[in-house]
Amino acid sequence: MGAQTIRFLIQLAFAFLALAAVVFVPAPYGPTLGFLLLVFGLWLGRRVFQKIATLDEVKADLRQRADDGP
């Protein structure tokens, strides 16, 4: 399993946790907790990717981002 796949799975898991927090935790704490979980998941996925990715995976990721555009 590549670093990009692991990053995606981490971010997906935190996105589902954030969605569950918004649905099950009463306002105003649910949306706040959901937002924090989502941001933390994006940050953690990026940090894990930077730690375990090989140089070729980093180059491929940057190439894909450049191809996708803004």
mmCIF file as Biopython writes it, N, C-alpha, C and O atoms, coordinates in Angstrom:
data_model
#
loop_
_atom_site.group_PDB
_atom_site.id
_atom_site.type_symbol
_atom_site.label_atom_id
_atom_site.label_alt_id
_atom_site.label_comp_id
_atom_site.label_asym_id
_atom_site.label_entity_id
_atom_site.label_seq_id
_atom_site.pdbx_PDB_ins_code
_atom_site.Cartn_x
_atom_site.Cartn_y
_atom_site.Cartn_z
_atom_site.occupancy
_atom_site.B_iso_or_equiv
_atom_site.auth_seq_id
_atom_site.auth_asym_id
_atom_site.pdbx_PDB_model_num
ATOM 1   N N  . MET A ? 1  ? 0.852   -1.163 0.000   1.0 0.0 1  A 1 
ATOM 2   C CA . MET A ? 1  ? 0.000   0.000  0.000   1.0 0.0 1  A 1 
ATOM 3   C C  . MET A ? 1  ? 0.904   1.234  0.000   1.0 0.0 1  A 1 
ATOM 4   O O  . MET A ? 1  ? 1.813   1.352  0.822   1.0 0.0 1  A 1 
ATOM 5   N N  . GLY A ? 2  ? 0.645   2.135  -0.917  1.0 0.0 2  A 1 
ATOM 6   C CA . GLY A ? 2  ? 1.487   3.309  -1.069  1.0 0.0 2  A 1 
ATOM 7   C C  . GLY A ? 2  ? 1.147   4.401  -0.063  1.0 0.0 2  A 1 
ATOM 8   O O  . GLY A ? 2  ? 0.128   4.349  0.626   1.0 0.0 2  A 1 
ATOM 9   N N  . ALA A ? 3  ? 2.027   5.384  0.000   1.0 0.0 3  A 1 
ATOM 10  C CA . ALA A ? 3  ? 1.855   6.490  0.930   1.0 0.0 3  A 1 
ATOM 11  C C  . ALA A ? 3  ? 0.624   7.315  0.584   1.0 0.0 3  A 1 
ATOM 12  O O  . ALA A ? 3  ? -0.054  7.826  1.475   1.0 0.0 3  A 1 
ATOM 13  N N  . GLN A ? 4  ? 0.337   7.444  -0.699  1.0 0.0 4  A 1 
ATOM 14  C CA . GLN A ? 4  ? -0.824  8.224  -1.117  1.0 0.0 4  A 1 
ATOM 15  C C  . GLN A ? 4  ? -2.120  7.529  -0.683  1.0 0.0 4  A 1 
ATOM 16  O O  . GLN A ? 4  ? -3.078  8.200  -0.300  1.0 0.0 4  A 1 
ATOM 17  N N  . THR A ? 5  ? -2.160  6.215  -0.739  1.0 0.0 5  A 1 
ATOM 18  C CA . THR A ? 5  ? -3.325  5.457  -0.303  1.0 0.0 5  A 1 
ATOM 19  C C  . THR A ? 5  ? -3.524  5.585  1.195   1.0 0.0 5  A 1 
ATOM 20  O O  . THR A ? 5  ? -4.650  5.755  1.664   1.0 0.0 5  A 1 
ATOM 21  N N  . ILE A ? 6  ? -2.440  5.503  1.945   1.0 0.0 6  A 1 
ATOM 22  C CA . ILE A ? 6  ? -2.525  5.638  3.398   1.0 0.0 6  A 1 
ATOM 23  C C  . ILE A ? 6  ? -3.010  7.030  3.770   1.0 0.0 6  A 1 
ATOM 24  O O  . ILE A ? 6  ? -3.836  7.180  4.670   1.0 0.0 6  A 1 
ATOM 25  N N  . ARG A ? 7  ? -2.501  8.060  3.078   1.0 0.0 7  A 1 
ATOM 26  C CA . ARG A ? 7  ? -2.954  9.428  3.333   1.0 0.0 7  A 1 
ATOM 27  C C  . ARG A ? 7  ? -4.451  9.542  3.066   1.0 0.0 7  A 1 
ATOM 28  O O  . ARG A ? 7  ? -5.182  10.134 3.861   1.0 0.0 7  A 1 
ATOM 29  N N  . PHE A ? 8  ? -4.905  8.980  1.958   1.0 0.0 8  A 1 
ATOM 30  C CA . PHE A ? 8  ? -6.321  9.040  1.619   1.0 0.0 8  A 1 
ATOM 31  C C  . PHE A ? 8  ? -7.178  8.344  2.676   1.0 0.0 8  A 1 
ATOM 32  O O  . PHE A ? 8  ? -8.218  8.873  3.068   1.0 0.0 8  A 1 
ATOM 33  N N  . LEU A ? 9  ? -6.758  7.175  3.140   1.0 0.0 9  A 1 
ATOM 34  C CA . LEU A ? 9  ? -7.541  6.438  4.131   1.0 0.0 9  A 1 
ATOM 35  C C  . LEU A ? 9  ? -7.611  7.183  5.459   1.0 0.0 9  A 1 
ATOM 36  O O  . LEU A ? 9  ? -8.655  7.187  6.112   1.0 0.0 9  A 1 
ATOM 37  N N  . ILE A ? 10 ? -6.512  7.811  5.865   1.0 0.0 10 A 1 
ATOM 38  C CA . ILE A ? 10 ? -6.519  8.608  7.096   1.0 0.0 10 A 1 
ATOM 39  C C  . ILE A ? 10 ? -7.490  9.776  6.956   1.0 0.0 10 A 1 
ATOM 40  O O  . ILE A ? 10 ? -8.292  10.034 7.853   1.0 0.0 10 A 1 
ATOM 41  N N  . GLN A ? 11 ? -7.416  10.475 5.838   1.0 0.0 11 A 1 
ATOM 42  C CA . GLN A ? 11 ? -8.294  11.627 5.638   1.0 0.0 11 A 1 
ATOM 43  C C  . GLN A ? 11 ? -9.752  11.196 5.538   1.0 0.0 11 A 1 
ATOM 44  O O  . GLN A ? 11 ? -10.632 11.894 6.040   1.0 0.0 11 A 1 
ATOM 45  N N  . LEU A ? 12 ? -10.022 10.076 4.910   1.0 0.0 12 A 1 
ATOM 46  C CA . LEU A ? 12 ? -11.385 9.568  4.800   1.0 0.0 12 A 1 
ATOM 47  C C  . LEU A ? 12 ? -11.939 9.178  6.170   1.0 0.0 12 A 1 
ATOM 48  O O  . LEU A ? 12 ? -13.094 9.471  6.480   1.0 0.0 12 A 1 
ATOM 49  N N  . ALA A ? 13 ? -11.121 8.520  6.987   1.0 0.0 13 A 1 
ATOM 50  C CA . ALA A ? 13 ? -11.567 8.124  8.323   1.0 0.0 13 A 1 
ATOM 51  C C  . ALA A ? 13 ? -11.912 9.346  9.169   1.0 0.0 13 A 1 
ATOM 52  O O  . ALA A ? 13 ? -12.927 9.349  9.865   1.0 0.0 13 A 1 
ATOM 53  N N  . PHE A ? 14 ? -11.083 10.375 9.117   1.0 0.0 14 A 1 
ATOM 54  C CA . PHE A ? 14 ? -11.373 11.576 9.893   1.0 0.0 14 A 1 
ATOM 55  C C  . PHE A ? 14 ? -12.568 12.334 9.331   1.0 0.0 14 A 1 
ATOM 56  O O  . PHE A ? 14 ? -13.289 12.984 10.088  1.0 0.0 14 A 1 
ATOM 57  N N  . ALA A ? 15 ? -12.793 12.267 8.027   1.0 0.0 15 A 1 
ATOM 58  C CA . ALA A ? 15 ? -13.978 12.903 7.444   1.0 0.0 15 A 1 
ATOM 59  C C  . ALA A ? 15 ? -15.250 12.209 7.938   1.0 0.0 15 A 1 
ATOM 60  O O  . ALA A ? 15 ? -16.239 12.878 8.238   1.0 0.0 15 A 1 
ATOM 61  N N  . PHE A ? 16 ? -15.234 10.892 8.023   1.0 0.0 16 A 1 
ATOM 62  C CA . PHE A ? 16 ? -16.398 10.175 8.544   1.0 0.0 16 A 1 
ATOM 63  C C  . PHE A ? 16 ? -16.603 10.461 10.030  1.0 0.0 16 A 1 
ATOM 64  O O  . PHE A ? 16 ? -17.739 10.595 10.484  1.0 0.0 16 A 1 
ATOM 65  N N  . LEU A ? 17 ? -15.511 10.555 10.789  1.0 0.0 17 A 1 
ATOM 66  C CA . LEU A ? 17 ? -15.624 10.924 12.200  1.0 0.0 17 A 1 
ATOM 67  C C  . LEU A ? 17 ? -16.212 12.320 12.356  1.0 0.0 17 A 1 
ATOM 68  O O  . LEU A ? 17 ? -17.042 12.558 13.233  1.0 0.0 17 A 1 
ATOM 69  N N  . ALA A ? 18 ? -15.780 13.236 11.506  1.0 0.0 18 A 1 
ATOM 70  C CA . ALA A ? 18 ? -16.303 14.602 11.559  1.0 0.0 18 A 1 
ATOM 71  C C  . ALA A ? 18 ? -17.787 14.617 11.238  1.0 0.0 18 A 1 
ATOM 72  O O  . ALA A ? 18 ? -18.553 15.329 11.887  1.0 0.0 18 A 1 
ATOM 73  N N  . LEU A ? 19 ? -18.201 13.846 10.254  1.0 0.0 19 A 1 
ATOM 74  C CA . LEU A ? 19 ? -19.612 13.770 9.896   1.0 0.0 19 A 1 
ATOM 75  C C  . LEU A ? 19 ? -20.431 13.197 11.050  1.0 0.0 19 A 1 
ATOM 76  O O  . LEU A ? 19 ? -21.518 13.692 11.349  1.0 0.0 19 A 1 
ATOM 77  N N  . ALA A ? 20 ? -19.917 12.168 11.690  1.0 0.0 20 A 1 
ATOM 78  C CA . ALA A ? 20 ? -20.610 11.571 12.830  1.0 0.0 20 A 1 
ATOM 79  C C  . ALA A ? 20 ? -20.700 12.568 13.991  1.0 0.0 20 A 1 
ATOM 80  O O  . ALA A ? 20 ? -21.717 12.623 14.683  1.0 0.0 20 A 1 
ATOM 81  N N  . ALA A ? 21 ? -19.650 13.347 14.202  1.0 0.0 21 A 1 
ATOM 82  C CA . ALA A ? 21 ? -19.676 14.346 15.269  1.0 0.0 21 A 1 
ATOM 83  C C  . ALA A ? 21 ? -20.731 15.410 14.996  1.0 0.0 21 A 1 
ATOM 84  O O  . ALA A ? 21 ? -21.430 15.838 15.914  1.0 0.0 21 A 1 
ATOM 85  N N  . VAL A ? 22 ? -20.853 15.837 13.753  1.0 0.0 22 A 1 
ATOM 86  C CA . VAL A ? 22 ? -21.859 16.849 13.404  1.0 0.0 22 A 1 
ATOM 87  C C  . VAL A ? 22 ? -23.261 16.294 13.609  1.0 0.0 22 A 1 
ATOM 88  O O  . VAL A ? 22 ? -24.154 17.018 14.048  1.0 0.0 22 A 1 
ATOM 89  N N  . VAL A ? 23 ? -23.463 15.025 13.298  1.0 0.0 23 A 1 
ATOM 90  C CA . VAL A ? 23 ? -24.796 14.433 13.384  1.0 0.0 23 A 1 
ATOM 91  C C  . VAL A ? 23 ? -25.172 14.103 14.828  1.0 0.0 23 A 1 
ATOM 92  O O  . VAL A ? 23 ? -26.306 14.354 15.236  1.0 0.0 23 A 1 
ATOM 93  N N  . PHE A ? 24 ? -24.250 13.551 15.601  1.0 0.0 24 A 1 
ATOM 94  C CA . PHE A ? 24 ? -24.611 13.008 16.910  1.0 0.0 24 A 1 
ATOM 95  C C  . PHE A ? 24 ? -24.312 13.914 18.094  1.0 0.0 24 A 1 
ATOM 96  O O  . PHE A ? 24 ? -24.916 13.739 19.152  1.0 0.0 24 A 1 
ATOM 97  N N  . VAL A ? 25 ? -23.416 14.865 17.961  1.0 0.0 25 A 1 
ATOM 98  C CA . VAL A ? 25 ? -23.092 15.759 19.076  1.0 0.0 25 A 1 
ATOM 99  C C  . VAL A ? 25 ? -23.937 17.018 18.932  1.0 0.0 25 A 1 
ATOM 100 O O  . VAL A ? 25 ? -24.009 17.599 17.850  1.0 0.0 25 A 1 
ATOM 101 N N  . PRO A ? 26 ? -24.583 17.446 20.033  1.0 0.0 26 A 1 
ATOM 102 C CA . PRO A ? 26 ? -25.473 18.608 19.925  1.0 0.0 26 A 1 
ATOM 103 C C  . PRO A ? 26 ? -24.719 19.889 19.590  1.0 0.0 26 A 1 
ATOM 104 O O  . PRO A ? 26 ? -23.541 20.049 19.910  1.0 0.0 26 A 1 
ATOM 105 N N  . ALA A ? 27 ? -25.443 20.799 18.933  1.0 0.0 27 A 1 
ATOM 106 C CA . ALA A ? 27 ? -24.879 22.104 18.564  1.0 0.0 27 A 1 
ATOM 107 C C  . ALA A ? 27 ? -24.612 22.902 19.838  1.0 0.0 27 A 1 
ATOM 108 O O  . ALA A ? 27 ? -25.340 22.705 20.812  1.0 0.0 27 A 1 
ATOM 109 N N  . PRO A ? 28 ? -23.663 23.750 19.896  1.0 0.0 28 A 1 
ATOM 110 C CA . PRO A ? 28 ? -22.693 24.163 18.889  1.0 0.0 28 A 1 
ATOM 111 C C  . PRO A ? 28 ? -21.429 23.306 18.895  1.0 0.0 28 A 1 
ATOM 112 O O  . PRO A ? 28 ? -20.499 23.566 18.131  1.0 0.0 28 A 1 
ATOM 113 N N  . TYR A ? 29 ? -21.392 22.281 19.759  1.0 0.0 29 A 1 
ATOM 114 C CA . TYR A ? 29 ? -20.172 21.482 19.890  1.0 0.0 29 A 1 
ATOM 115 C C  . TYR A ? 29 ? -19.971 20.524 18.724  1.0 0.0 29 A 1 
ATOM 116 O O  . TYR A ? 29 ? -18.831 20.246 18.352  1.0 0.0 29 A 1 
ATOM 117 N N  . GLY A ? 30 ? -21.038 20.021 18.146  1.0 0.0 30 A 1 
ATOM 118 C CA . GLY A ? 30 ? -20.932 19.069 17.042  1.0 0.0 30 A 1 
ATOM 119 C C  . GLY A ? 30 ? -20.236 19.638 15.817  1.0 0.0 30 A 1 
ATOM 120 O O  . GLY A ? 30 ? -19.254 19.064 15.346  1.0 0.0 30 A 1 
ATOM 121 N N  . PRO A ? 31 ? -20.730 20.769 15.286  1.0 0.0 31 A 1 
ATOM 122 C CA . PRO A ? 31 ? -20.049 21.352 14.125  1.0 0.0 31 A 1 
ATOM 123 C C  . PRO A ? 31 ? -18.619 21.787 14.421  1.0 0.0 31 A 1 
ATOM 124 O O  . PRO A ? 31 ? -17.740 21.671 13.568  1.0 0.0 31 A 1 
ATOM 125 N N  . THR A ? 32 ? -18.390 22.285 15.626  1.0 0.0 32 A 1 
ATOM 126 C CA . THR A ? 32 ? -17.034 22.698 15.994  1.0 0.0 32 A 1 
ATOM 127 C C  . THR A ? 32 ? -16.101 21.491 16.057  1.0 0.0 32 A 1 
ATOM 128 O O  . THR A ? 32 ? -14.997 21.516 15.514  1.0 0.0 32 A 1 
ATOM 129 N N  . LEU A ? 33 ? -16.557 20.445 16.722  1.0 0.0 33 A 1 
ATOM 130 C CA . LEU A ? 33 ? -15.758 19.220 16.803  1.0 0.0 33 A 1 
ATOM 131 C C  . LEU A ? 33 ? -15.554 18.609 15.425  1.0 0.0 33 A 1 
ATOM 132 O O  . LEU A ? 33 ? -14.463 18.130 15.116  1.0 0.0 33 A 1 
ATOM 133 N N  . GLY A ? 34 ? -16.589 18.621 14.598  1.0 0.0 34 A 1 
ATOM 134 C CA . GLY A ? 34 ? -16.470 18.090 13.241  1.0 0.0 34 A 1 
ATOM 135 C C  . GLY A ? 34 ? -15.443 18.843 12.421  1.0 0.0 34 A 1 
ATOM 136 O O  . GLY A ? 34 ? -14.638 18.242 11.710  1.0 0.0 34 A 1 
ATOM 137 N N  . PHE A ? 35 ? -15.476 20.167 12.525  1.0 0.0 35 A 1 
ATOM 138 C CA . PHE A ? 35 ? -14.505 20.985 11.797  1.0 0.0 35 A 1 
ATOM 139 C C  . PHE A ? 35 ? -13.084 20.694 12.277  1.0 0.0 35 A 1 
ATOM 140 O O  . PHE A ? 35 ? -12.171 20.544 11.465  1.0 0.0 35 A 1 
ATOM 141 N N  . LEU A ? 36 ? -12.897 20.613 13.591  1.0 0.0 36 A 1 
ATOM 142 C CA . LEU A ? 36 ? -11.562 20.328 14.123  1.0 0.0 36 A 1 
ATOM 143 C C  . LEU A ? 36 ? -11.070 18.946 13.712  1.0 0.0 36 A 1 
ATOM 144 O O  . LEU A ? 36 ? -9.895  18.779 13.386  1.0 0.0 36 A 1 
ATOM 145 N N  . LEU A ? 37 ? -11.949 17.962 13.724  1.0 0.0 37 A 1 
ATOM 146 C CA . LEU A ? 37 ? -11.561 16.617 13.283  1.0 0.0 37 A 1 
ATOM 147 C C  . LEU A ? 37 ? -11.181 16.603 11.808  1.0 0.0 37 A 1 
ATOM 148 O O  . LEU A ? 37 ? -10.223 15.939 11.414  1.0 0.0 37 A 1 
ATOM 149 N N  . LEU A ? 38 ? -11.928 17.331 11.004  1.0 0.0 38 A 1 
ATOM 150 C CA . LEU A ? 38 ? -11.630 17.385 9.576   1.0 0.0 38 A 1 
ATOM 151 C C  . LEU A ? 38 ? -10.274 18.032 9.312   1.0 0.0 38 A 1 
ATOM 152 O O  . LEU A ? 38 ? -9.484  17.520 8.519   1.0 0.0 38 A 1 
ATOM 153 N N  . VAL A ? 39 ? -10.005 19.140 9.965   1.0 0.0 39 A 1 
ATOM 154 C CA . VAL A ? 39 ? -8.723  19.830 9.787   1.0 0.0 39 A 1 
ATOM 155 C C  . VAL A ? 39 ? -7.579  18.969 10.308  1.0 0.0 39 A 1 
ATOM 156 O O  . VAL A ? 39 ? -6.529  18.877 9.671   1.0 0.0 39 A 1 
ATOM 157 N N  . PHE A ? 40 ? -7.777  18.337 11.467  1.0 0.0 40 A 1 
ATOM 158 C CA . PHE A ? 40 ? -6.728  17.481 12.019  1.0 0.0 40 A 1 
ATOM 159 C C  . PHE A ? 40 ? -6.458  16.290 11.105  1.0 0.0 40 A 1 
ATOM 160 O O  . PHE A ? 40 ? -5.305  15.890 10.941  1.0 0.0 40 A 1 
ATOM 161 N N  . GLY A ? 41 ? -7.499  15.722 10.509  1.0 0.0 41 A 1 
ATOM 162 C CA . GLY A ? 41 ? -7.315  14.594 9.588   1.0 0.0 41 A 1 
ATOM 163 C C  . GLY A ? 41 ? -6.534  14.987 8.352   1.0 0.0 41 A 1 
ATOM 164 O O  . GLY A ? 41 ? -5.676  14.233 7.890   1.0 0.0 41 A 1 
ATOM 165 N N  . LEU A ? 42 ? -6.823  16.168 7.808   1.0 0.0 42 A 1 
ATOM 166 C CA . LEU A ? 42 ? -6.063  16.647 6.651   1.0 0.0 42 A 1 
ATOM 167 C C  . LEU A ? 42 ? -4.599  16.865 7.025   1.0 0.0 42 A 1 
ATOM 168 O O  . LEU A ? 42 ? -3.696  16.498 6.273   1.0 0.0 42 A 1 
ATOM 169 N N  . TRP A ? 43 ? -4.374  17.464 8.190   1.0 0.0 43 A 1 
ATOM 170 C CA . TRP A ? 43 ? -3.008  17.722 8.646   1.0 0.0 43 A 1 
ATOM 171 C C  . TRP A ? 43 ? -2.270  16.405 8.898   1.0 0.0 43 A 1 
ATOM 172 O O  . TRP A ? 43 ? -1.132  16.234 8.459   1.0 0.0 43 A 1 
ATOM 173 N N  . LEU A ? 44 ? -2.916  15.482 9.600   1.0 0.0 44 A 1 
ATOM 174 C CA . LEU A ? 44 ? -2.273  14.205 9.921   1.0 0.0 44 A 1 
ATOM 175 C C  . LEU A ? 44 ? -1.971  13.401 8.661   1.0 0.0 44 A 1 
ATOM 176 O O  . LEU A ? 44 ? -0.904  12.796 8.558   1.0 0.0 44 A 1 
ATOM 177 N N  . GLY A ? 45 ? -2.886  13.387 7.711   1.0 0.0 45 A 1 
ATOM 178 C CA . GLY A ? 45 ? -2.649  12.679 6.454   1.0 0.0 45 A 1 
ATOM 179 C C  . GLY A ? 45 ? -1.440  13.227 5.719   1.0 0.0 45 A 1 
ATOM 180 O O  . GLY A ? 45 ? -0.633  12.472 5.177   1.0 0.0 45 A 1 
ATOM 181 N N  . ARG A ? 46 ? -1.323  14.546 5.707   1.0 0.0 46 A 1 
ATOM 182 C CA . ARG A ? 46 ? -0.167  15.167 5.049   1.0 0.0 46 A 1 
ATOM 183 C C  . ARG A ? 46 ? 1.136   14.832 5.772   1.0 0.0 46 A 1 
ATOM 184 O O  . ARG A ? 46 ? 2.142   14.537 5.127   1.0 0.0 46 A 1 
ATOM 185 N N  . ARG A ? 47 ? 1.126   14.876 7.103   1.0 0.0 47 A 1 
ATOM 186 C CA . ARG A ? 47 ? 2.338   14.568 7.877   1.0 0.0 47 A 1 
ATOM 187 C C  . ARG A ? 47 ? 2.766   13.112 7.675   1.0 0.0 47 A 1 
ATOM 188 O O  . ARG A ? 47 ? 3.952   12.829 7.505   1.0 0.0 47 A 1 
ATOM 189 N N  . VAL A ? 48 ? 1.811   12.203 7.693   1.0 0.0 48 A 1 
ATOM 190 C CA . VAL A ? 48 ? 2.133   10.789 7.489   1.0 0.0 48 A 1 
ATOM 191 C C  . VAL A ? 48 ? 2.688   10.578 6.086   1.0 0.0 48 A 1 
ATOM 192 O O  . VAL A ? 48 ? 3.654   9.838  5.900   1.0 0.0 48 A 1 
ATOM 193 N N  . PHE A ? 49 ? 2.075   11.229 5.096   1.0 0.0 49 A 1 
ATOM 194 C CA . PHE A ? 49 ? 2.557   11.109 3.726   1.0 0.0 49 A 1 
ATOM 195 C C  . PHE A ? 49 ? 4.002   11.601 3.622   1.0 0.0 49 A 1 
ATOM 196 O O  . PHE A ? 49 ? 4.825   10.958 2.969   1.0 0.0 49 A 1 
ATOM 197 N N  . GLN A ? 50 ? 4.317   12.721 4.249   1.0 0.0 50 A 1 
ATOM 198 C CA . GLN A ? 50 ? 5.676   13.268 4.186   1.0 0.0 50 A 1 
ATOM 199 C C  . GLN A ? 50 ? 6.681   12.344 4.858   1.0 0.0 50 A 1 
ATOM 200 O O  . GLN A ? 50 ? 7.834   12.272 4.434   1.0 0.0 50 A 1 
ATOM 201 N N  . LYS A ? 51 ? 6.256   11.638 5.899   1.0 0.0 51 A 1 
ATOM 202 C CA . LYS A ? 51 ? 7.174   10.757 6.630   1.0 0.0 51 A 1 
ATOM 203 C C  . LYS A ? 51 ? 7.473   9.468  5.880   1.0 0.0 51 A 1 
ATOM 204 O O  . LYS A ? 51 ? 8.606   8.988  5.910   1.0 0.0 51 A 1 
ATOM 205 N N  . ILE A ? 52 ? 6.463   8.890  5.198   1.0 0.0 52 A 1 
ATOM 206 C CA . ILE A ? 52 ? 6.677   7.556  4.637   1.0 0.0 52 A 1 
ATOM 207 C C  . ILE A ? 52 ? 6.828   7.531  3.121   1.0 0.0 52 A 1 
ATOM 208 O O  . ILE A ? 52 ? 7.164   6.492  2.553   1.0 0.0 52 A 1 
ATOM 209 N N  . ALA A ? 53 ? 6.585   8.653  2.463   1.0 0.0 53 A 1 
ATOM 210 C CA . ALA A ? 53 ? 6.642   8.661  1.000   1.0 0.0 53 A 1 
ATOM 211 C C  . ALA A ? 53 ? 8.084   8.606  0.503   1.0 0.0 53 A 1 
ATOM 212 O O  . ALA A ? 53 ? 8.984   9.211  1.085   1.0 0.0 53 A 1 
ATOM 213 N N  . THR A ? 54 ? 8.279   7.875  -0.575  1.0 0.0 54 A 1 
ATOM 214 C CA . THR A ? 54 ? 9.578   7.860  -1.228  1.0 0.0 54 A 1 
ATOM 215 C C  . THR A ? 54 ? 9.664   9.069  -2.162  1.0 0.0 54 A 1 
ATOM 216 O O  . THR A ? 54 ? 8.666   9.746  -2.409  1.0 0.0 54 A 1 
ATOM 217 N N  . LEU A ? 55 ? 10.831  9.322  -2.660  1.0 0.0 55 A 1 
ATOM 218 C CA . LEU A ? 55 ? 11.023  10.461 -3.549  1.0 0.0 55 A 1 
ATOM 219 C C  . LEU A ? 55 ? 10.170  10.332 -4.815  1.0 0.0 55 A 1 
ATOM 220 O O  . LEU A ? 55 ? 9.622   11.320 -5.302  1.0 0.0 55 A 1 
ATOM 221 N N  . ASP A ? 56 ? 10.062  9.113  -5.340  1.0 0.0 56 A 1 
ATOM 222 C CA . ASP A ? 56 ? 9.249   8.898  -6.539  1.0 0.0 56 A 1 
ATOM 223 C C  . ASP A ? 56 ? 7.767   9.180  -6.274  1.0 0.0 56 A 1 
ATOM 224 O O  . ASP A ? 56 ? 7.076   9.734  -7.128  1.0 0.0 56 A 1 
ATOM 225 N N  . GLU A ? 57 ? 7.281   8.794  -5.080  1.0 0.0 57 A 1 
ATOM 226 C CA . GLU A ? 57 ? 5.882   9.066  -4.744  1.0 0.0 57 A 1 
ATOM 227 C C  . GLU A ? 57 ? 5.625   10.562 -4.581  1.0 0.0 57 A 1 
ATOM 228 O O  . GLU A ? 57 ? 4.569   11.056 -4.975  1.0 0.0 57 A 1 
ATOM 229 N N  . VAL A ? 58 ? 6.567   11.271 -4.012  1.0 0.0 58 A 1 
ATOM 230 C CA . VAL A ? 58 ? 6.425   12.720 -3.865  1.0 0.0 58 A 1 
ATOM 231 C C  . VAL A ? 58 ? 6.400   13.392 -5.236  1.0 0.0 58 A 1 
ATOM 232 O O  . VAL A ? 58 ? 5.584   14.279 -5.481  1.0 0.0 58 A 1 
ATOM 233 N N  . LYS A ? 59 ? 7.288   12.970 -6.120  1.0 0.0 59 A 1 
ATOM 234 C CA . LYS A ? 59 ? 7.307   13.537 -7.473  1.0 0.0 59 A 1 
ATOM 235 C C  . LYS A ? 59 ? 5.999   13.250 -8.205  1.0 0.0 59 A 1 
ATOM 236 O O  . LYS A ? 59 ? 5.459   14.123 -8.884  1.0 0.0 59 A 1 
ATOM 237 N N  . ALA A ? 60 ? 5.494   12.034 -8.067  1.0 0.0 60 A 1 
ATOM 238 C CA . ALA A ? 60 ? 4.235   11.682 -8.721  1.0 0.0 60 A 1 
ATOM 239 C C  . ALA A ? 60 ? 3.073   12.497 -8.150  1.0 0.0 60 A 1 
ATOM 240 O O  . ALA A ? 60 ? 2.180   12.912 -8.889  1.0 0.0 60 A 1 
ATOM 241 N N  . ASP A ? 61 ? 3.088   12.723 -6.851  1.0 0.0 61 A 1 
ATOM 242 C CA . ASP A ? 61 ? 2.035   13.520 -6.228  1.0 0.0 61 A 1 
ATOM 243 C C  . ASP A ? 61 ? 2.079   14.961 -6.720  1.0 0.0 61 A 1 
ATOM 244 O O  . ASP A ? 61 ? 1.042   15.547 -7.031  1.0 0.0 61 A 1 
ATOM 245 N N  . LEU A ? 62 ? 3.261   15.525 -6.791  1.0 0.0 62 A 1 
ATOM 246 C CA . LEU A ? 62 ? 3.397   16.900 -7.278  1.0 0.0 62 A 1 
ATOM 247 C C  . LEU A ? 62 ? 3.011   17.005 -8.749  1.0 0.0 62 A 1 
ATOM 248 O O  . LEU A ? 62 ? 2.398   17.989 -9.164  1.0 0.0 62 A 1 
ATOM 249 N N  . ARG A ? 63 ? 3.367   15.996 -9.537  1.0 0.0 63 A 1 
ATOM 250 C CA . ARG A ? 63 ? 3.004   15.988 -10.942 1.0 0.0 63 A 1 
ATOM 251 C C  . ARG A ? 63 ? 1.494   15.909 -11.113 1.0 0.0 63 A 1 
ATOM 252 O O  . ARG A ? 63 ? 0.923   16.581 -11.972 1.0 0.0 63 A 1 
ATOM 253 N N  . GLN A ? 64 ? 0.853   15.089 -10.296 1.0 0.0 64 A 1 
ATOM 254 C CA . GLN A ? 64 ? -0.605  14.976 -10.366 1.0 0.0 64 A 1 
ATOM 255 C C  . GLN A ? 64 ? -1.267  16.289 -9.970  1.0 0.0 64 A 1 
ATOM 256 O O  . GLN A ? 64 ? -2.249  16.689 -10.596 1.0 0.0 64 A 1 
ATOM 257 N N  . ARG A ? 65 ? -0.762  16.962 -8.960  1.0 0.0 65 A 1 
ATOM 258 C CA . ARG A ? 65 ? -1.331  18.239 -8.538  1.0 0.0 65 A 1 
ATOM 259 C C  . ARG A ? 65 ? -1.169  19.286 -9.632  1.0 0.0 65 A 1 
ATOM 260 O O  . ARG A ? 65 ? -2.073  20.092 -9.855  1.0 0.0 65 A 1 
ATOM 261 N N  . ALA A ? 66 ? -0.040  19.285 -10.309 1.0 0.0 66 A 1 
ATOM 262 C CA . ALA A ? 66 ? 0.181   20.244 -11.390 1.0 0.0 66 A 1 
ATOM 263 C C  . ALA A ? 66 ? -0.727  19.950 -12.571 1.0 0.0 66 A 1 
ATOM 264 O O  . ALA A ? 66 ? -1.205  20.873 -13.229 1.0 0.0 66 A 1 
ATOM 265 N N  . ASP A ? 67 ? -0.972  18.670 -12.848 1.0 0.0 67 A 1 
ATOM 266 C CA . ASP A ? 67 ? -1.847  18.296 -13.955 1.0 0.0 67 A 1 
ATOM 267 C C  . ASP A ? 67 ? -3.308  18.646 -13.653 1.0 0.0 67 A 1 
ATOM 268 O O  . ASP A ? 67 ? -4.046  19.048 -14.553 1.0 0.0 67 A 1 
ATOM 269 N N  . ASP A ? 68 ? -3.725  18.497 -12.399 1.0 0.0 68 A 1 
ATOM 270 C CA . ASP A ? 68 ? -5.114  18.780 -12.018 1.0 0.0 68 A 1 
ATOM 271 C C  . ASP A ? 68 ? -5.403  20.273 -12.096 1.0 0.0 68 A 1 
ATOM 272 O O  . ASP A ? 68 ? -6.512  20.680 -12.443 1.0 0.0 68 A 1 
ATOM 273 N N  . GLY A ? 69 ? -4.416  21.075 -11.777 1.0 0.0 69 A 1 
ATOM 274 C CA . GLY A ? 69 ? -4.595  22.533 -11.838 1.0 0.0 69 A 1 
ATOM 275 C C  . GLY A ? 69 ? -5.391  23.063 -10.673 1.0 0.0 69 A 1 
ATOM 276 O O  . GLY A ? 69 ? -5.776  22.306 -9.781  1.0 0.0 69 A 1 
ATOM 277 N N  . PRO A ? 70 ? -5.641  24.363 -10.672 1.0 0.0 70 A 1 
ATOM 278 C CA . PRO A ? 70 ? -6.367  24.977 -9.543  1.0 0.0 70 A 1 
ATOM 279 C C  . PRO A ? 70 ? -7.854  24.656 -9.549  1.0 0.0 70 A 1 
ATOM 280 O O  . PRO A ? 70 ? -8.586  25.102 -8.665  1.0 0.0 70 A 1 
#
